[in-house]
Amino acid sequence: MIINYYFVFMISQSLSEDKINYSRLLKFLLYVFILLAIAISVQKLFQGERSFWGHTQSHYNNYVIFKTSFKHLVEQVNLYDLYEKEYGDFYKYSPTFAVLMAPFYYMPDWLGLIVWNLLNCLLLFYGITKIPQLADKTKVFILSFSLIELVTSMQNQQSNALIAGFLLLAFVCFEKDRIPLAALLIMLCFFIKLTGILACVLFLFYDKKWKFILWSAFWFLILATLPLLFTTFQNLSVQYQNWWKLIVDDHTQSYGISIFGVIHSWFAIEPSKLVILSFGLILLLLPLVKVDRFKEFKFRLLYICSLLIWIVIFNHKAESSSYIVAIVGCALWYFTSEKSRLNLFLILLAFVLVSLSPTDLFPKSLRENLIVPFVLKAIPAVMIWLKIGFEQMKKVED
């Protein structure tokens, strides 16, 4: 149904502008996002239980992990132990995130899961539609292009759409000179997924840099100590130590659907993650030497696109559901860039390998023997990220 909707909408692009009311389409898409969040949540609630790591778990296991973390924080037990009787897999977020999940812990699952998915999809919708200088038509196409990946993320009850929404809204706040709110959104990203802290580099494009630094320090302190409302200082210190240990252990043991995974699968070598990550950071920061272009909205927009893709393709824990963040960056780049055959090829490749390859449109044997082993889902995002970097560095034509 979703794929059919997408293609019907793409065909409508060929219609003349006066036959399409893009403002009305935006409202329609809002209803689509809301209905999808509710439908996916209800589906998961009625799917019953499944076997996971030898134990019986619900089909919304990730949501259970998130909401139960608050109980573990209050009970002052290790957040990062494996609680097989409650859920499968480990909790991998900060103690602060556990506090933010407190309202969901007290909700019945049928309500909490719906609210959680609605929160994710609506923040992403709001983040995209609030980007300045974008026509309604452009917003419609970005939202439509991202729809399948959003579904994947919500089916896994992940927080990735939330991260994408926060980062886009931080960019919007910078553009509108709302520095305290921009700082808060970036710090929230950091306490959910560490790589969100990289969005701090956006402050270089704007005035009032010291204001951003001071507000960031303020929000960091508030969020870092927020769990003290429910636990002791000693226990919180131990929780942060355990969190860091889990992060370090994960870094050494996995490659993810990322550049690390591509190198490992294609060349059968153990890539030095520190070296590759350092090289990736250099490439991400390299466009910042173009100080004279900071005043260009297009340059700043390209940078947020690059950042959205970078935090996925350089994440050693990136999963299929992580790619809602990257696909938003890809779509934002393509639908705000000059059209060319190369750009069209890259975005179609992204649609096929990133969005469609995990679906039933691809034969199971093709996914298991080609797409997954060779980490092909990451390839278009990597190529587009490199193309964005080239566009940022090239000389602007007068």
N, C-alpha and C positions, 0 to 999 in steps of 0.2 A: 504494500500500500504506500509506504513512504517513498520507495524508489519510483513508483508510478507517478506519484504527486510531483516528485522532483523533475522528471522528464517532461511532464505536461507543462510545468512552469517554464522550463528551459525553452520549449517550443514556442511559448508565448512571447519570448524575446524577439521573435521575428515579426511580431505584429507592430503596427505603427504606434508611436508614442501616445497619440490622442485616444487610442482605444484601451489604454491601460491606466488605471488609477492606482499608482504605487502607494499612495498614502493609505488607501483602502486595503491594499494587499498586505501592508505592514500590520494592520489591525487583524486581518485574517490569519497571518502567520503567528501572531500573539495567541490567538485561540488554538491554533494547531499545536504550538509549544505546550500550552496548558493541558490540552486534551491528551497529548502524548505522555506527559509526565504522569498524569493520573492513570492512563491506561496501562503504562508499563509498570507502575507501582501495584495496581490491582492484579495484573498478571502474575507478578512475583509473589504476591500474598497468597494467591490461589494455587500456586504450583506445588505446594506442600513441602516435603523435605527431600534431601538428597544425601548421598554418602560423600563425605569430604575428609580425606586423610584417615579413612577408617572409622569416622564418626558421622552420626546423622546431624546434618545442619540444614537450616532454612535456605531457600533460594535467594534470600536477600542478606547473605552472610556478612557482606562488607558493612551494611548499615548496622547490623547487630554489633560488629566490632567497634564501630564509631560510638554508638550510644552507650555501650557497656563500659567504655573507657572511663566515663564519668564515675560510675560506681566503683571501679577499681581505684581511681584517684582518691575518692572519699574513704575507701577502706584501707588506704595506705599500703596496698600491695603493689608489686612490680607491674607497671602498665605493660611491660614488654615481654612478659612471660607468655607461654602458650596455655590458653585456658580451653582445653579440648571439649569440656562438657558444656561450654557456653557458645563457642564459635570455632571455626577453622581458621588457620593462618594467624599471623601476628599483628598487633596494633603497631603502626609505624609512624604515628604523628606525635606532635609535641604534647606535653602536659597541658598547655594552654588550650589546644584544640579539644582536649577532653572536657575542659570547663565549658567551652562554647557548645558542646553537645549536650549539656545538662537539660535544656528544655525537651530535647528529643527522648532522653532517658525516661522522663515522666509521662510521655505521650504513649498511648497504645500504638502498637506497631502499624496498624492499618492507617492511622492518622500520621504518625511520625514519618513513615516512608514516603507517603504522598507529599507531605510538606517539604521533606528533604529534597526530593527530585524537583519539586516546583521551585524551591529556592535556587537550585543549581541552574535550571533552564531559564528562569526569569532574570537572574542576575546576568547571565550571558546575553540574553535578548536585550536587556536594558543597556549593557555595556556597548553592544554593537550599535544600537540605534542612537546613542548619545554622542557618538564620535562626530566632532564638528566638521563642517565643510563636505559632508557626504550627502548626495542626493538620496531621496527615498528609494529610487531604483537600485542604487548601489547597495543600500542596506538590505533590500529584499533579496538580492542575489547572494550576498554574503551569508545571510541567515539560511537561505535555501540550500546553499552549497554545504553548509556545516551541519545540516539536519541529521544525516545518517550517522555521523560520528557522535552527535549529541545523544542519539538513541542508544548507541553502544555504551556511552558513558553512563547514562541513566540506568540501563539494564544491569550494570555492574555497581550501581549505587555509589559511584566514585565522586570525588570532590573536584575533578578536573575542570568541569564547566564553571564551577565556582571560582577557581583560580583564574581562568581566562577572563571571566567577568570582572573580577577584582583588578586585574592588570589593565584591562581596557578602561575601566572607570578611573583608575589612577592616572592614566594618560589623559583622559577627559578633564580630570580635576587640575592637572598641570596646565592644560590649555586654557582653563577658565580661571586660573590663579587661585584655586582652592587648595593651597599648600597643606594645611593641617589634615584635610581629608585624604589627599594624595598620600601623605606619609602614613596615615592609619591603614589605608588599603594595602600598601606595600608591606607593612609590618604584619598585617594579617596573613598575607601570602607567605611570608617567611615562616610564621608559626604553624602554617599548614604544610607547605612544601618549601624546603630550604632554598631552592633555586629561585624562588620568588624575590629574594633580596636583590637579585641582579637588576631589578627594575629601578633601583635607586639611581642608576646611572642616568636615568631620564632627567634628573634635576639639573644636569649640566646644560640642558637646552634652555633653561629658564632663569629669570631673575629671582632674587630672594633666596639664594642658595643657603645662606646661614639659617634662614627661617625653616627651610626644609630639614636641615641637619638637626636643629634643636627639636623640632616636632617629632622627627624620627626617633631621636634618643628618648624623648618623653613617652611615645607610644610603645617603644621597645620595653622600657622599664615597666610600664603599666601591664602590658600583655605577659611579659616574662614572670611577673609576680602575681598575676591574677589567680593562679591556683592556690595561693596562700589563703584565699577565702575558704578553702575546703580541706587544706592539709597543712602540715607543719613545714617550717623552713628546712629542717633536716631531711624530711621525706622528699620534699621538692628537689633538693639538691641531688639526692640519690636518683630520683626519676630522670633528671637531666643527664646524669652520668650514664644511666641505662639506655637512654635514647641515643646518646652519642655512640655508645658501644654497638648498638643495633645498626646504626648508620654505617659505621666503619666495617662491620662484618658483612653487611649487604653489599658494600662497595667492592669487596674482594671476591664475592661469590657469584655475582650475576653480571650479565651483559645487556639484557633487555632488548627491546625493539629500538635500537639506537645505533649510533656510529660504532660503538664498541661491539655490538652484536654483528654488524655488517663485516667488520674487520675479522672478527673471530670466525665467522661462518664461511666467508669467502676465501680467506687466506690460511685458515687452520693454524693461526698463531694466537698466542696470549698477548693481547695488546697491553701496553703500559697505560693504564687508565689515567694516571697522573699526567703523563706526557701528552696524551691526546686531549685531555680536558684543558690543560694549559694552552695548547695550540688553539683549541676552540675558543677559549677566552680571549686570546690575542686577536683572533679574527673578528670576534664579536665587538671588541673595543676599538679595533683599528679604524673604523669610520669616524670615530670621535676626533681624529686629527683634522677632520674637515670642519674646523671651527667656523669658517666663513659661511657654512651651509646651515648652521643651527637655526637661523632665522627662517628657513624654508619649512613650511608645514609639511610638504611632501617628504622631505628628508626625515623629519621627526616621525612621520607616519611609517616610513620604511623601517625605522629603527624599532618601533614597537612590533611590527610584523616579524622582524628578525629575532627579536627577543622571545616572542611567543613560540617560534619554531625551535630556537636554540634550547630552551629549557626542556624540550621533549627529546630531541635527537641526541643531546649530550647527557641524558639521564639514563644511567645504567639499570634503572628499575622500570623504564618505560614499558607500558603494556599497550595492548590494542586500544583500551579505553582512555589512555593518556592522550591520544591523538586528536581529541576535540580541541585541545589547546593549539596544536600545530596547524590543524586544518583551518582554524579561524585566521591564523597568521597568513597562511597560503591564500585563502580567499580574499582577505583584506588587501593583500599585495596585488593579486591579479585584477580584481574589479576596480582598483584605483590606479592601475598602471596603463601605459599605452599598449594597445593590442599589437601583438606580433605573432608570427607563426611559432617561434620558440616559446613564448609565454603561453600560448594556447596549448602547445604540446605538453608543457610541464604541468599545467593545471588539469588537463585531461588525464595525464598519467597519475597525478595525485588522486583524482576522483576514482580511477580504476583500482589502483594498488592500495591506497590508504582507506578509502571509504567502502569500496565494493568487495575487495578481496576477502574480508572476513565473513561476507554474507553467503547465502545459499546460491547466489548467482555463479559463484565459482565452485566447480566440482570439488568434493572433499579431498580426492586424491591429489588435485592440483595444489590445494592449500597445504596439505600435509607433506608433499614431496618437493614443492618449489617455493611457495610463498613464505611459509613459516621457516623452513631450514635456512633459506638464504636471506631472511629478514628483509624481504622486498618491500614491505610496508614502509620502511624507513627511507628508501631510496628517493622517491619524489620529494619528500620534505627536505632531505639533505641537498638535493639539486636546486630546489627553489631557494633555500637559505643561501647557498653560494651565489645564485643569480641576484638575490637582493643585495648581498655584499658588494657585488660588482657594480650594481646600479648606484649604490651609495658612494663608491670610490671614484666612479668615472666623472670626467669633467662635465659640468652642466653646459648645455648649448645655450647660447644667447638667443 
